[in-house]
Amino acid sequence: MKTLLALLCLASPALAAMKVATLHPIVADLARQVGGANVEVVEILKPGGDVHHFEPATKDIAAMRGSKLILASGKGLETYLDKLRDSLGAGVKLVEVGEKVPSIPYVCDHDHSEEHDHHHGEFDPHWWHSAENMQRAARIVADVFAEADPANEAAYAANAKTASKRFGELKTWAKIEIAKIDRADRKLVTAHNAFGYFCKEYGFEPISILGVSRSDDSSLKHVTESIATIREHGIKAAFPEDQANPKVLAEIVRSTGVKMGDPLVADGTAKHAHTFETMIAHNVRAIVAALGTKK
């Protein structure tokens, strides 16, 4: 009997995991959490990459071959998606996970130079700075996985529920930490306009010196207005971002005498913080360390 069972097992190998390619590290981590053992995740944009300048190369296209799904962050962040669809051809479904997550528009605090360009569109694409958005995204990914692999629908739904609970717990922790900052000091001064969803969820006023792209320049008028805003509101600190040139922000810090906080993770691709959990934990700790006064 044992020999017969062994032969049956050899004749009926376990089904291979569904191959899914991802175009953002935070989406990759979410896919792993929701997919579990039923999904093989292939990261195309890896931690340390630059979401604003990345475009899949020939080797990346080759790595995506055989994927049942390709998950993008969406909201205009990956400007190459139309070209990618043409390269992959029919049979591969490309899903913009953030497409069904509520958008918030960019808010420009100042006039910009003529060269300034919100080349990612009118809406902020950094939707994964919000725990609530990540909870929505977990459900979206579970639904997409279930549609492609109905046999494991229950597992995907359960994994999404577990991930959603974890995101909710992290939001609770973040609120407790942020309560150490006086409400009057909850103004988040950064170089780039990447923290709108974070500010909305945790009650900060965002003040950005530049636009969305790390290559955006700021006009002299914008810098002057930013200095005046910082002085007028008695702002305590300004924050540079990982992988970004802090030159303009450093100039403003010198002119105003405010504290320079630790760099925040803006695009979710930092090698040390490329999951939602590690990114939010890093950013909350950095913000509280610079702005917090309550013990």
Secondary structure in CASP SS format (residue, H / E / C, confidence):
PFRMAT SS
TARGET T0000
AUTHOR 0000-0000-0000
METHOD secondary structure of the structure
MODEL  1
M C 1.00
K H 1.00
T H 1.00
L H 1.00
L H 1.00
A H 1.00
L H 1.00
L H 1.00
C H 1.00
L H 1.00
A H 1.00
S C 1.00
P C 1.00
A C 1.00
L C 1.00
A C 1.00
A C 1.00
M E 1.00
K E 1.00
V E 1.00
A E 1.00
T E 1.00
L C 1.00
H C 1.00
P H 1.00
I H 1.00
V H 1.00
A H 1.00
D H 1.00
L H 1.00
A H 1.00
R H 1.00
Q H 1.00
V H 1.00
G H 1.00
G H 1.00
A H 1.00
N H 1.00
V E 1.00
E E 1.00
V E 1.00
V E 1.00
E E 1.00
I C 1.00
L C 1.00
K C 1.00
P C 1.00
G C 1.00
G C 1.00
D C 1.00
V C 1.00
H C 1.00
H C 1.00
F C 1.00
E C 1.00
P C 1.00
A C 1.00
T H 1.00
K H 1.00
D H 1.00
I H 1.00
A H 1.00
A H 1.00
M H 1.00
R C 1.00
G C 1.00
S C 1.00
K C 1.00
L E 1.00
I E 1.00
L E 1.00
A E 1.00
S C 1.00
G C 1.00
K C 1.00
G C 1.00
L C 1.00
E C 1.00
T C 1.00
Y C 1.00
L H 1.00
D H 1.00
K H 1.00
L H 1.00
R H 1.00
D H 1.00
S H 1.00
L H 1.00
G C 1.00
A C 1.00
G C 1.00
V C 1.00
K E 1.00
L E 1.00
V E 1.00
E E 1.00
V H 1.00
G H 1.00
E H 1.00
K H 1.00
V C 1.00
P C 1.00
S C 1.00
I C 1.00
P E 1.00
Y C 1.00
V C 1.00
C C 1.00
D C 1.00
H C 1.00
D C 1.00
H C 1.00
S C 1.00
E C 1.00
E C 1.00
H C 1.00
D C 1.00
H C 1.00
H C 1.00
H C 1.00
G C 1.00
E C 1.00
F E 1.00
D C 1.00
P C 1.00
H C 1.00
W H 1.00
W H 1.00
H H 1.00
S C 1.00
A H 1.00
E H 1.00
N H 1.00
M H 1.00
Q H 1.00
R H 1.00
A H 1.00
A H 1.00
R H 1.00
I H 1.00
V H 1.00
A H 1.00
D H 1.00
V H 1.00
F H 1.00
A H 1.00
E H 1.00
A H 1.00
D C 1.00
P H 1.00
A H 1.00
N H 1.00
E H 1.00
A H 1.00
A H 1.00
Y H 1.00
A H 1.00
A H 1.00
N H 1.00
A H 1.00
K H 1.00
T H 1.00
A H 1.00
S H 1.00
K H 1.00
R H 1.00
F H 1.00
G H 1.00
E H 1.00
L H 1.00
K H 1.00
T H 1.00
W H 1.00
A H 1.00
K H 1.00
I H 1.00
E H 1.00
I H 1.00
A C 1.00
K C 1.00
I C 1.00
D C 1.00
R H 1.00
A H 1.00
D H 1.00
R C 1.00
K E 1.00
L E 1.00
V E 1.00
T E 1.00
A C 1.00
H C 1.00
N C 1.00
A C 1.00
F C 1.00
G H 1.00
Y H 1.00
F H 1.00
C H 1.00
K H 1.00
E H 1.00
Y H 1.00
G C 1.00
F C 1.00
E E 1.00
P E 1.00
I E 1.00
S E 1.00
I C 1.00
L C 1.00
G C 1.00
V C 1.00
S C 1.00
R C 1.00
S C 1.00
D C 1.00
D C 1.00
S C 1.00
S C 1.00
L H 1.00
K H 1.00
H H 1.00
V H 1.00
T H 1.00
E H 1.00
S H 1.00
I H 1.00
A H 1.00
T H 1.00
I H 1.00
R H 1.00
E H 1.00
H H 1.00
G C 1.00
I C 1.00
K C 1.00
A E 1.00
A E 1.00
F E 1.00
P C 1.00
E E 1.00
D C 1.00
Q C 1.00
A C 1.00
N C 1.00
P C 1.00
K H 1.00
V H 1.00
L H 1.00
A H 1.00
E H 1.00
I H 1.00
V H 1.00
R H 1.00
S H 1.00
T H 1.00
G C 1.00
V C 1.00
K E 1.00
M E 1.00
G C 1.00
D C 1.00
P C 1.00
L E 1.00
V C 1.00
A C 1.00
D C 1.00
G C 1.00
T C 1.00
A E 1.00
K C 1.00
H C 1.00
A E 1.00
H C 1.00
T C 1.00
F H 1.00
E H 1.00
T H 1.00
M H 1.00
I H 1.00
A H 1.00
H H 1.00
N H 1.00
V H 1.00
R H 1.00
A H 1.00
I H 1.00
V H 1.00
A H 1.00
A H 1.00
L H 1.00
G C 1.00
T C 1.00
K C 1.00
K C 1.00
END
